[in-house]
Amino acid sequence: MELFRCEHLTKKIGDFLLADVDFSLEPGNILGLIGVNGCGKTTLLRSILGSYRLDQAEDRGELMLGNLHFQKDVKAYKEKLAYVLASNPFSEFMHPGELGERYGYFYPGFDQKKYKQKLKEFEIAPKKMITELSKGQLLRMQLAFALSYPAKLYVFDEPVGNLDVEFRDAFYDTMRQLVAGEESSIILSSHLVTELERVADSVLWLGKAKNAGFERYFGTIDDLKNSYRLVSAEDEDGAGIPKKLIWGRRIRENHKEWLLYREDGDFHGVLQDGWDVRFPDLQEIIYFLEKEETP
């Protein structure tokens, strides 16, 4: 059963084109959204939230939240979304206490009492002007709002970069609680790949080529890692390693590594005795494919 479906989404913004992104989410899942700066993560999230319309000649695709269509059922679709964004989406000419009263009206089931409790729990002064809040406080304010009504899809765009470590851990615990009942799902965009790997069930990896973003991978993190091996060998040229399997390399004075790839993860008969072979973590795969030269 799908909770959310993004079907072949293509969106053009200026000279940038995010092309053919296709993925789905089941209830109770956390999807990690990763990729280098400029690959289209924010474009994707804003399209999902309805901030960007598919109104350019190149634009196409479908978004479904349950049985709600993002264009045919706009109001009901948006009512089931909750979000915490890197940039504050609310008016700055008010204080946090007013935010719930003014914007909660648009979300059925919004609990003003719960919102105020969350502000207190997150140590946000309800009478302080939003313009006076720090980046971390703005994120906690948004989170308080998002947790105050029954959403189906939570969209978090780089929400933890400006949070202290203690609150960040609490935030991850909150995420797990949100999906524990298997009635909602989360899309989490984050540059903190090591932490994301611990909380995400699956990953959507966007790549970048010139002025275009594309879907590099969608699936479980375990399946992604299973397709790669990191090999260390004494020979600087990597003699014996089939060139067609090498997708990245890192040569240092005392450290030589090659990233090998096979889609099915079957490296039987390829790896040789004496090689130091291990599974890479997600951050290492990203490093080799996006930051290092490939042969």
Rosetta silent file (secondary structure, phi, psi, omega in degrees, C-alpha in Angstrom):
SEQUENCE: MELFRCEHLTKKIGDFLLADVDFSLEPGNILGLIGVNGCGKTTLLRSILGSYRLDQAEDRGELMLGNLHFQKDVKAYKEKLAYVLASNPFSEFMHPGELGERYGYFYPGFDQKKYKQKLKEFEIAPKKMITELSKGQLLRMQLAFALSYPAKLYVFDEPVGNLDVEFRDAFYDTMRQLVAGEESSIILSSHLVTELERVADSVLWLGKAKNAGFERYFGTIDDLKNSYRLVSAEDEDGAGIPKKLIWGRRIRENHKEWLLYREDGDFHGVLQDGWDVRFPDLQEIIYFLEKEETP
SCORE:     score description
SCORE:     0.000 S_00000001
   1 L     0.000  124.525 -179.565    0.000    0.000    0.000 S_00000001
   2 L   -90.605  134.227  172.726    1.460    3.343   -1.066 S_00000001
   3 L   -90.296  -37.786 -178.543    1.088    6.400    1.109 S_00000001
   4 E  -141.362  142.040  179.318    2.813    8.739   -1.358 S_00000001
   5 E  -135.688  124.196  171.639    3.733    8.483   -5.030 S_00000001
   6 E  -110.535  112.937 -171.525    5.961   10.777   -7.096 S_00000001
   7 E  -112.807  107.674  174.578    5.642    9.671  -10.698 S_00000001
   8 E    49.753   48.580 -178.880    8.189   10.861  -13.290 S_00000001
   9 E   -72.009  128.156  174.664    8.343   14.396  -11.895 S_00000001
  10 E  -130.961  127.358 -177.589   10.119   16.909  -14.121 S_00000001
  11 E  -140.027  129.757  178.931   10.381   20.562  -13.134 S_00000001
  12 E  -105.464  128.696  176.211   12.247   23.453  -14.771 S_00000001
  13 E  -126.625  107.220 -176.446   13.391   26.440  -12.694 S_00000001
  14 L    61.415 -122.385  178.271   15.218   29.063  -14.735 S_00000001
  15 L   -91.358   -1.287 -175.911   18.083   27.268  -16.466 S_00000001
  16 E   -98.443  138.952  178.391   17.871   24.254  -14.145 S_00000001
  17 E  -126.616  118.919  170.482   15.905   21.105  -14.968 S_00000001
  18 E   -91.973  118.628 -166.916   15.067   18.402  -12.451 S_00000001
  19 E  -114.968  126.825  163.877   14.304   15.440  -14.670 S_00000001
  20 E    54.255   57.446  176.745   12.183   12.305  -14.281 S_00000001
  21 E   -90.800  126.808 -173.147   12.191   11.658  -10.537 S_00000001
  22 E  -138.491  117.117  178.668   10.149    8.574   -9.692 S_00000001
  23 E  -160.440  168.579  178.098    9.667    7.032   -6.237 S_00000001
  24 E  -142.456  162.063 -179.940    7.043    5.930   -3.733 S_00000001
  25 E  -133.070  133.606  172.569    6.644    5.697    0.032 S_00000001
  26 L   -93.371  157.649  178.050    4.780    3.173    2.133 S_00000001
  27 L   -58.269  140.919  177.033    3.269    4.117    5.507 S_00000001
  28 L    87.262    6.792 -176.968    5.742    4.050    8.372 S_00000001
  29 L  -105.851  148.145  172.042    8.828    4.751    6.251 S_00000001
  30 E  -111.657  120.844  179.458   11.509    7.417    6.486 S_00000001
  31 E  -103.608  123.032  175.082   13.045    8.375    3.139 S_00000001
  32 E   -87.953  128.649  178.619   16.436   10.068    3.146 S_00000001
  33 E  -106.415  119.698 -175.426   16.939   12.597    0.357 S_00000001
  34 E  -131.360  165.928  178.511   20.602   13.144   -0.531 S_00000001
  35 L   149.580  159.827 -179.174   22.747   14.737   -3.231 S_00000001
  36 L   -69.338  162.742  176.875   25.271   17.505   -3.789 S_00000001
  37 L   -57.430  136.017  177.739   24.261   21.166   -3.674 S_00000001
  38 L    87.484    6.662 -178.569   22.373   22.188   -6.792 S_00000001
  39 L   -85.578  -12.416  176.080   21.111   18.707   -7.674 S_00000001
  40 L   112.954   12.921 -179.297   17.447   19.659   -7.177 S_00000001
  41 H   -60.381  -49.259 -179.133   16.562   18.498   -3.654 S_00000001
  42 H   -65.987  -37.464  176.439   14.823   21.766   -2.747 S_00000001
  43 H   -59.410  -43.455  178.544   13.124   21.884   -6.163 S_00000001
  44 H   -62.909  -48.214 -176.627   11.719   18.414   -5.535 S_00000001
  45 H   -65.184  -40.647  179.019   10.511   19.222   -2.028 S_00000001
  46 H   -68.283  -30.141  174.956    8.896   22.495   -3.061 S_00000001
  47 H   -68.656  -42.055  178.169    7.138   20.714   -5.897 S_00000001
  48 H   -62.835  -40.217 -178.547    5.824   18.103   -3.459 S_00000001
  49 H   -76.971  -11.782 -179.679    4.629   20.842   -1.092 S_00000001
  50 L    90.041    4.861  177.251    2.914   22.730   -3.914 S_00000001
  51 L   -70.509  -31.309  174.416    5.156   25.801   -3.712 S_00000001
  52 L  -108.633  129.532  174.971    6.219   25.113   -7.297 S_00000001
  53 L   -93.686  156.806  174.371    3.578   24.408   -9.890 S_00000001
  54 L   -88.737   78.396 -171.461    4.131   22.318  -12.979 S_00000001
  55 L  -121.930    8.695  175.385    3.490   25.278  -15.243 S_00000001
  56 L   -98.595  160.115 -177.241    6.457   25.290  -17.632 S_00000001
  57 L   -59.164  -32.925 -177.840    6.457   23.646  -21.058 S_00000001
  58 L   -83.271  -14.003 -173.735    8.984   21.051  -19.878 S_00000001
  59 L   -71.883  143.922  174.999    7.156   20.267  -16.625 S_00000001
  60 E  -165.856  172.804  177.576    5.312   17.002  -16.142 S_00000001
  61 E   123.038  169.819 -179.767    4.600   14.292  -13.610 S_00000001
  62 E  -132.677  144.630  174.708    2.058   13.229  -11.008 S_00000001
  63 E  -128.831  129.203 -179.684    1.998   13.432   -7.206 S_00000001
  64 E  -131.206  130.390  174.305   -0.428   11.410   -5.123 S_00000001
  65 E  -114.138  100.490 -169.280   -0.871   11.422   -1.335 S_00000001
  66 L    64.227 -123.917  176.948   -3.070    8.433   -0.697 S_00000001
  67 L  -100.846   15.172 -178.284   -5.971    8.999   -3.074 S_00000001
  68 E   -98.366  126.051 -179.962   -5.428   12.776   -3.170 S_00000001
  69 E   -91.546  136.837 -173.003   -4.058   14.294   -6.381 S_00000001
  70 L   -65.650  -19.558  179.040   -1.768   17.307   -6.000 S_00000001
  71 L  -109.429  -34.576 -178.064   -3.637   19.303   -8.685 S_00000001
  72 L   -82.859  -26.741 -178.121   -7.169   17.922   -8.603 S_00000001
  73 L  -126.349   51.310 -169.704   -7.441   17.859   -4.799 S_00000001
  74 H   -55.142  -51.394 -175.279   -5.155   20.770   -3.920 S_00000001
  75 H   -62.669  -51.518 -178.663   -6.741   21.830   -0.624 S_00000001
  76 H   -64.926  -36.561  178.066   -7.167   18.330    0.824 S_00000001
  77 H   -61.236  -49.233 -176.932   -3.707   17.324   -0.436 S_00000001
  78 H   -69.555  -28.507  179.274   -1.959   20.250    1.296 S_00000001
  79 H   -65.122  -21.237 -177.950   -3.918   19.724    4.518 S_00000001
  80 L   -96.594    6.853  178.954   -2.201   16.354    4.917 S_00000001
  81 E  -104.050  142.688  170.784    1.316   17.796    4.588 S_00000001
  82 E  -132.583  152.970 -171.965    3.547   19.035    7.420 S_00000001
  83 E  -155.041  152.853  169.118    6.993   20.512    6.981 S_00000001
  84 E  -132.758  117.172 -172.458   10.111   21.979    8.535 S_00000001
  85 L  -112.779  155.509 -179.831   12.142   23.968    6.002 S_00000001
  86 L   -61.076  -35.490  175.991   15.640   25.403    6.016 S_00000001
  87 L  -109.368  136.274 -175.702   14.141   28.862    5.426 S_00000001
  88 L   -60.391  121.267 -177.973   11.191   29.999    7.542 S_00000001
  89 L   -86.038   -6.369 -175.125    7.984   29.713    5.435 S_00000001
  90 L   -98.318  160.776  177.003    5.857   31.808    7.790 S_00000001
  91 L   -60.697  138.364  179.988    5.422   35.569    8.052 S_00000001
  92 L   -87.098   -8.510 -175.409    8.074   37.174   10.233 S_00000001
  93 L   -91.506   52.652  177.949    5.772   40.008   11.348 S_00000001
  94 L  -164.009  176.390  174.282    4.313   38.138   14.290 S_00000001
  95 L  -109.378  162.784 -175.859    5.435   36.166   17.299 S_00000001
  96 H   -54.011  -35.517 -179.936    5.404   32.343   17.611 S_00000001
  97 H   -62.000  -34.447  179.846    2.278   32.360   19.751 S_00000001
  98 H   -74.319  -25.879 -173.891    0.305   34.043   16.945 S_00000001
  99 H   -56.870  -45.027 -179.642    1.545   31.610   14.321 S_00000001
 100 H   -63.908  -39.537 -179.335   -0.712   28.792   15.485 S_00000001
 101 H   -67.197  -37.772 -176.140   -3.767   31.044   15.617 S_00000001
 102 H   -82.410  -41.365 -174.225   -3.225   32.433   12.131 S_00000001
 103 H   -99.763  -22.770 -179.386   -2.021   29.368   10.217 S_00000001
 104 H   -61.194  -25.226  179.132   -3.520   26.503   12.242 S_00000001
 105 H   -56.134  -30.623 -174.767   -6.904   27.370   10.726 S_00000001
 106 H   -82.160   -4.736 -175.742   -5.769   25.871    7.398 S_00000001
 107 L  -123.651  107.596  179.910   -5.050   22.428    8.863 S_00000001
 108 L   -55.427  134.864  179.372   -7.985   20.317   10.129 S_00000001
 109 L    86.877    4.692  179.583   -7.319   18.934   13.562 S_00000001
 110 L   -63.874  131.289 -175.220   -4.759   21.578   14.477 S_00000001
 111 L  -109.165  101.062 -178.127   -4.414   21.629   18.267 S_00000001
 112 H   -62.193  -36.648  179.025   -3.562   25.125   19.537 S_00000001
 113 H   -64.824  -43.038  178.707   -3.067   23.827   23.081 S_00000001
 114 H   -64.988  -39.233  178.687   -0.608   21.203   21.881 S_00000001
 115 H   -59.562  -45.973  179.557    1.217   23.812   19.802 S_00000001
 116 H   -64.602  -35.544  177.283    1.725   26.029   22.844 S_00000001
 117 H   -65.138  -39.405  179.646    2.920   23.030   24.840 S_00000001
 118 H   -68.199  -38.667  176.491    5.457   22.226   22.147 S_00000001
 119 H   -58.519  -43.051  179.172    6.712   25.812   22.091 S_00000001
 120 H   -66.227  -43.156  179.770    7.308   25.560   25.819 S_00000001
 121 H   -62.094  -37.102 -178.314    8.944   22.148   25.485 S_00000001
 122 L   -90.208    7.582  176.524   11.250   23.464   22.732 S_00000001
 123 L    58.759   47.027  175.732   12.066   26.598   24.761 S_00000001
 124 L  -108.315  119.157  179.711   10.576   29.069   22.260 S_00000001
 125 L   -67.592  118.333 -174.849    9.319   32.306   23.831 S_00000001
 126 L   -67.178  -21.803 -176.788    5.732   32.723   22.536 S_00000001
 127 L   -99.980   -0.899 -179.660    5.831   36.532   22.769 S_00000001
 128 L   -81.099  139.281 -179.799    9.204   37.054   21.106 S_00000001
 129 L   -65.263  141.176 -178.865    9.142   38.385   17.547 S_00000001
 130 H   -59.404  -32.539  179.639    9.981   35.771   14.918 S_00000001
 131 H   -64.230  -19.072 -178.697   12.607   38.127   13.469 S_00000001
 132 H   -92.961   -3.570 -177.875   14.496   37.838   16.761 S_00000001
 133 L   -80.881  146.209  174.657   14.703   34.043   16.744 S_00000001
 134 L   -74.238  170.176  178.968   17.927   32.220   15.898 S_00000001
 135 H   -60.668  -41.794  178.497   18.035   29.700   13.028 S_00000001
 136 H   -64.072  -39.076  178.380   17.812   26.860   15.497 S_00000001
 137 H   -67.418  -37.273  177.539   14.819   28.451   17.231 S_00000001
 138 H   -62.145  -40.520  178.716   13.071   28.974   13.893 S_00000001
 139 H   -66.311  -41.192  179.590   13.460   25.281   13.110 S_00000001
 140 H   -68.017  -34.739  176.166   12.116   24.276   16.523 S_00000001
 141 H   -62.917  -45.934  177.984    9.168   26.659   16.071 S_00000001
 142 H   -61.615  -40.904 -179.852    8.331   25.042   12.729 S_00000001
 143 H   -64.048  -40.040  176.733    8.619   21.596   14.290 S_00000001
 144 H   -58.102  -42.834  179.170    6.219   22.609   17.064 S_00000001
 145 H   -65.668  -45.949 -176.546    3.697   23.665   14.412 S_00000001
 146 H   -63.220  -29.448 -177.919    4.186   20.502   12.324 S_00000001
 147 L   -86.408    2.988 -172.609    3.587   18.267   15.343 S_00000001
 148 L  -102.001    9.623  174.157    0.317   19.986   16.231 S_00000001
 149 L  -151.386  158.494 -173.157   -1.961   18.426   13.618 S_00000001
 150 L   -82.680   88.659  177.612   -2.420   14.951   12.079 S_00000001
 151 L   -87.586  163.361  175.508   -0.417   15.011    8.835 S_00000001
 152 L  -102.713  -36.089  179.924    0.211   12.042    6.544 S_00000001
 153 E  -125.879  123.608  177.447    3.489   13.172    4.949 S_00000001
 154 E  -103.695  127.538 -179.217    6.172   15.105    6.818 S_00000001
 155 E  -114.751  115.013 -178.247    8.741   16.963    4.694 S_00000001
 156 E  -116.530  112.463 -177.257   11.920   17.996    6.497 S_00000001
 157 E  -103.858  102.705 -179.497   14.406   20.053    4.462 S_00000001
 158 L    48.577   56.763 -173.608   17.803   20.221    6.209 S_00000001
 159 L   -83.990  -13.235 -169.317   16.162   20.541    9.627 S_00000001
 160 L  -108.765   -7.627 -175.258   19.056   19.509   11.878 S_00000001
 161 L   -60.309  -31.565 -177.838   22.076   21.518   10.694 S_00000001
 162 L  -106.879   18.355  178.131   21.384   24.371   13.113 S_00000001
 163 L  -103.615  144.095  176.462   20.242   22.242   16.031 S_00000001
 164 L   -69.159  162.030 -172.742   22.458   21.353   18.965 S_00000001
 165 H   -59.046  -41.613 -178.353   23.392   17.695   19.331 S_00000001
 166 H   -62.603  -46.501 -179.542   21.005   17.053   22.223 S_00000001
 167 H   -70.954  -32.007  177.948   17.973   18.460   20.420 S_00000001
 168 H   -60.785  -43.643  177.744   19.052   16.747   17.203 S_00000001
 169 H   -63.525  -39.008  177.706   18.885   13.370   18.934 S_00000001
 170 H   -65.248  -36.296  178.142   15.465   14.299   20.322 S_00000001
 171 H   -63.448  -44.072  178.218   14.373   15.266   16.816 S_00000001
 172 H   -63.299  -38.213  176.377   15.354   11.866   15.440 S_00000001
 173 H   -62.512  -40.241  177.752   13.434   10.204   18.272 S_00000001
 174 H   -62.227  -41.106  177.867   10.399   12.309   17.339 S_00000001
 175 H   -58.451  -45.862 -179.118   10.713   11.171   13.720 S_00000001
 176 H   -63.285  -36.589  178.683   10.665    7.527   14.761 S_00000001
 177 H   -67.708  -35.977 -178.786    7.588    8.153   16.899 S_00000001
 178 H   -62.794  -35.187 -176.275    5.783    9.847   14.003 S_00000001
 179 H   -99.264   -3.524 -174.926    6.080    6.776   11.781 S_00000001
 180 H   -60.644  -34.269 -179.586    5.765    4.141   14.512 S_00000001
 181 L   -80.110   -2.182  179.242    2.020    3.812   13.979 S_00000001
 182 L    55.833   38.199  175.574    2.551    3.222   10.243 S_00000001
 183 L  -115.096  -11.300 -179.944   -0.008    5.877    9.349 S_00000001
 184 L  -140.350  169.435  178.749    2.408    8.537    8.096 S_00000001
 185 E  -139.074  167.833 -175.636    5.785    8.807    6.382 S_00000001
 186 E  -133.022  138.495  166.942    8.712   11.232    6.302 S_00000001
 187 E  -111.246  119.738 -176.601   10.979   12.682    3.636 S_00000001
 188 E  -118.970  112.424  174.212   14.186   13.922    5.254 S_00000001
 189 E   -93.253  127.933 -176.916   16.715   15.940    3.250 S_00000001
 190 L  -157.427  143.002  172.516   20.067   16.132    5.017 S_00000001
 191 L   -86.598  -10.763 -179.378   23.775   16.600    4.385 S_00000001
 192 L   -85.087   75.852 -170.492   24.506   14.659    7.580 S_00000001
 193 H   -63.787  -38.380 -178.931   24.697   11.351    5.732 S_00000001
 194 H   -61.485  -42.442  177.971   26.149    9.343    8.593 S_00000001
 195 H   -70.939  -39.953 -179.687   23.232   10.286   10.852 S_00000001
 196 H   -60.285  -37.569 -179.333   20.693    9.863    8.057 S_00000001
 197 H   -60.797  -26.644 -179.182   21.930    6.322    7.481 S_00000001
 198 H   -80.730  -23.461 -173.490   20.909    5.464   11.036 S_00000001
 199 H  -111.044  -21.052 -173.782   17.317    6.714   10.769 S_00000001
 200 L   -86.391  143.383  174.576   16.272    6.245    7.122 S_00000001
 201 L   -86.238  -33.149 -179.982   14.618    3.109    5.754 S_00000001
 202 E  -145.011  172.350 -176.299   15.363    4.012    2.157 S_00000001
 203 E  -139.133  141.135  171.597   17.185    6.706    0.220 S_00000001
 204 E  -114.398  115.757 -174.771   16.521    8.860   -2.826 S_00000001
 205 E  -109.981  116.032  177.455   19.835   10.038   -4.280 S_00000001
 206 E   -97.115  136.283  176.327   19.762   12.875   -6.779 S_00000001
 207 E  -105.314  169.821 -178.581   22.722   13.470   -9.057 S_00000001
 208 E  -131.886  134.839  176.067   23.804   16.596  -10.914 S_00000001
 209 E  -140.282  108.288 -176.332   25.025   17.043  -14.487 S_00000001
 210 L    55.565 -120.321 -177.744   25.618   20.620  -15.674 S_00000001
 211 L  -100.171   30.660 -177.917   22.269   22.419  -15.223 S_00000001
 212 E  -133.421  146.385  172.081   20.232   19.283  -14.626 S_00000001
 213 E  -113.072  147.213 -177.112   19.334   17.086  -11.678 S_00000001
 214 E  -146.379  162.421  178.985   18.450   13.428  -12.092 S_00000001
 215 E   -82.520  113.928  179.191   17.569   10.393  -10.030 S_00000001
 216 E   -86.025  -39.327 -178.181   20.743    8.437   -9.346 S_00000001
 217 E  -159.864  142.536  168.447   19.249    5.833   -7.016 S_00000001
 218 E  -139.297  126.908  178.905   16.073    4.988   -5.139 S_00000001
 219 E   161.298 -166.805  179.985   15.827    2.018   -2.813 S_00000001
 220 E   -76.193  154.261  178.031   17.025    0.691    0.513 S_00000001
 221 H   -66.691  -37.714  179.578   20.413    1.704    1.867 S_00000001
 222 H   -62.513  -42.237  178.614   21.337   -1.953    2.339 S_00000001
 223 H   -64.839  -38.590  178.530   20.651   -2.744   -1.330 S_00000001
 224 H   -63.312  -49.347 -178.193   22.719    0.263   -2.402 S_00000001
 225 H   -64.445  -32.591 -178.468   25.685   -0.720   -0.223 S_00000001
 226 H   -66.157  -21.759 -179.114   25.461   -4.340   -1.359 S_00000001
 227 L   -82.655   -4.810 -175.725   26.208   -3.268   -4.944 S_00000001
 228 E  -125.196  152.530  169.351   29.587   -1.803   -3.958 S_00000001
 229 E  -136.785  146.296  171.854   32.854   -2.992   -2.461 S_00000001
 230 E  -103.520  125.773 -177.163   35.906   -1.032   -1.341 S_00000001
 231 E  -117.288  129.293  172.310   39.164   -2.736   -2.253 S_00000001
 232 E  -110.994  131.818 -179.954   42.593   -1.899   -0.871 S_00000001
 233 L  -143.705  157.938 -177.749   45.604   -3.388   -2.653 S_00000001
 234 L   -71.211  -33.418 -176.201   49.346   -2.849   -2.693 S_00000001
 235 L   -73.380  119.388 -177.459   49.519   -2.252   -6.423 S_00000001
 236 L   -62.554  -28.425 -178.464   48.957    1.445   -7.108 S_00000001
 237 L   -86.579   -3.572  179.725   47.573    0.656  -10.553 S_00000001
 238 L    66.233   39.554 -179.465   45.061   -1.825   -9.189 S_00000001
 239 L   -58.647  134.664  179.534   46.366   -4.671  -11.292 S_00000001
 240 L    95.552  -14.733  177.423   43.884   -7.515  -11.448 S_00000001
 241 L   -86.655  119.648  179.152   40.846   -5.342  -10.794 S_00000001
 242 L   -56.761  123.033 -175.334   38.506   -5.447  -13.815 S_00000001
 243 H   -58.987  -32.993 -176.969   38.415   -1.883  -15.135 S_00000001
 244 H   -68.956  -15.472 -179.872   34.712   -2.099  -15.968 S_00000001
 245 H   -93.937  -11.804 -176.240   33.922   -2.595  -12.281 S_00000001
 246 E   -83.012  120.295 -179.985   35.888    0.434  -11.042 S_00000001
 247 E  -112.834   -5.584  178.064   33.640    3.393  -10.343 S_00000001
 248 E  -173.493  157.349  178.609   35.975    5.472   -8.222 S_00000001
 249 E  -146.980  153.501  177.463   39.462    5.516   -6.760 S_00000001
 250 E  -138.817  111.023 -176.662   41.362    7.189   -3.981 S_00000001
 251 E  -111.803  117.369  175.112   45.149    7.135   -4.160 S_00000001
 252 E  -124.823  168.879 -175.542   47.136    8.426   -1.217 S_00000001
 253 L   -56.742  -43.648 -178.223   50.756    7.892   -0.235 S_00000001
 254 L  -117.747   18.549 -175.464   49.959    5.150    2.247 S_00000001
 255 E  -153.020  118.909 -177.873   46.393    4.340    1.264 S_00000001
 256 E  -128.505  121.582 -177.338   45.050    3.079   -2.070 S_00000001
 257 E  -135.641  147.608  175.300   41.385    2.222   -2.535 S_00000001
 258 E  -128.639  136.927  175.516   39.083    1.410   -5.418 S_00000001
 259 E   -95.510  120.006  179.811   35.293    1.460   -5.385 S_00000001
 260 E  -105.791  146.303 -177.853   33.864   -1.496   -7.304 S_00000001
 261 E  -134.413  131.872  166.213   30.275   -1.761   -8.505 S_00000001
 262 L  -139.847  127.773 -174.226   28.054   -4.607   -9.669 S_00000001
 263 L   -56.181  -39.752 -177.171   24.313   -4.062   -9.710 S_00000001
 264 L   -84.635   -3.835  178.504   23.525   -7.548   -8.417 S_00000001
 265 L    72.818    9.247 -178.314   26.196   -7.346   -5.694 S_00000001
 266 L   -94.663  104.203  179.828   27.769  -10.632   -6.853 S_00000001
 267 L  -106.190   16.851  179.548   31.554  -10.239   -6.781 S_00000001
 268 L   -62.426  130.321 -179.959   32.253  -13.981   -6.735 S_00000001
 269 L    84.681   -4.185 -179.203   35.273  -14.774   -8.887 S_00000001
 270 L  -101.018  -42.803 -176.630   36.256  -11.111   -9.109 S_00000001
 271 L   -80.914  140.872 -174.418   37.943  -10.480   -5.761 S_00000001
 272 L  -109.310  156.004  174.874   41.377  -11.974   -5.215 S_00000001
 273 L   -61.498  141.594  179.247   43.160  -13.378   -2.180 S_00000001
 274 L    95.447  -15.258  176.488   45.297  -10.791   -0.423 S_00000001
 275 L   -82.904  143.295  173.129   42.974   -7.903   -1.161 S_00000001
 276 E   -91.115  110.522 -172.889   41.446   -6.029    1.739 S_00000001
 277 E  -120.657  136.040  176.020   37.736   -5.928    0.839 S_00000001
 278 E  -151.614  164.354  173.039   34.865   -4.400    2.749 S_00000001
 279 L   -77.257  134.397  174.768   31.413   -2.892    2.293 S_00000001
 280 L   -80.192  156.078  170.671   31.523    0.919    2.054 S_00000001
 281 L   -86.967  173.034 -174.124   29.203    3.063    4.102 S_00000001
 282 H   -61.231  -40.340 -178.695   26.829    5.479    2.398 S_00000001
 283 H   -64.086  -36.685  178.296   29.072    8.489    2.904 S_00000001
 284 H   -67.779  -39.821  177.745   32.000    6.723    1.245 S_00000001
 285 H   -60.639  -45.493  178.662   29.913    5.796   -1.792 S_00000001
 286 H   -61.472  -42.793 -179.340   28.859    9.420   -2.187 S_00000001
 287 H   -58.615  -49.334 -176.676   32.478   10.560   -1.756 S_00000001
 288 H   -66.703  -39.671 -173.570   33.802    8.281   -4.481 S_00000001
 289 H   -83.936  -24.813 -174.075   31.035    8.933   -7.000 S_00000001
 290 H  -118.126  -16.177 -176.680   30.594   12.664   -6.583 S_00000001
 291 L  -118.630  -17.864 -177.830   33.797   14.131   -5.210 S_00000001
 292 L  -109.308  158.102  177.763   36.609   12.010   -6.538 S_00000001
 293 L   -68.984  150.417  172.790   37.835   11.443  -10.074 S_00000001
 294 L  -113.485  146.070 -176.347   36.812    8.289  -11.859 S_00000001
 295 L   -65.109    0.000    0.000   39.194    6.512  -14.221 S_00000001
